[in-house]
Amino acid sequence: VTIGDFALESHMDKVARELGMDPLRLRLKNAYRDGDMKAHRKVASGAALVEVMQRAAELVGHDLPPEYRAMSSAGRSEV
């Protein structure tokens, strides 16, 4: 799993660079939220990825615009 995760995260960074986008913002926009259908056909519930990434950004001093700080794992919002 670690090798696969490394490949996935490296690719996400590459995509963000190609789009001229902050890699964390790309991940926040695409994070699973409650109610999302995962690739293995299971519905996400109890998701907390958005909040974890927001807290990690805060801890390392990575500034996020208000609309990204307002995101939640509780449901999908458009930014």
N, C-alpha and C positions, 0 to 999 in steps of 0.2 A: 504494500500500500504506500509506503514512504516514497518509493521511486515514482509511482504513478502520481502521487500528490505533488512531488517536486516538478514533474513534467507539466502537470496542469497549471500550477502556480507560475512557472516560468513562461508558459504560453500566455497566461492572463497578463503578465507584465509586458510581453511583446505586443499583444493586441492593444493594450493601453497606450504604449509608445506610438504605435502606428496611428491610433486615433487622436494622439496629442492630448490624452486624458490622464488625470491622476489615477494610478492603479487602485488606490483604495476606493475612490468614487466608483470606478468600474465594478469593483467587487460588491459595493453596497447596492448599486442599481440591480445587480444580478443575483443577490443572495436569496436563498430560499426563505419564503415567508409562510406562515400558517395558511393552509389551503392550497398551496402550490403542488402540482403533480411532479414528483421526482422522476428521474429517468427509468427507475425500476418499477414504475407505476404505483408507487405508494404516495399517499397524500401527506405532505409535511404538517406536523402538528407539534406544538411546544418548541417551535424554532426560537432561537435567541441569537443567531449569528449577527444580525444587524447591531444589536446592542453590544455584543462582545467586540465587534470591530470599532464601534464608536468609542467605547471605553479604552481600547488599546490605542486608538488615535490620540485620545486625550492624554493618556499616560506618557506618550512619547512626544507630545507637543505638536502633533500633526493637525493643522488647522482644517476644519471642515466648515463649509458654508452652512447657514442656518437650515436650509432645506434638507441637507444630509444629516444634520444633528437631529432633525425632527422625524426622520424615518423610523420605522418600527417593524419588528418581525410579525406583528399582529395582522398585517395585511399589506396589500400592494398599493403603493402610491406612485404617481408619475412625477419624475423630475427630469 
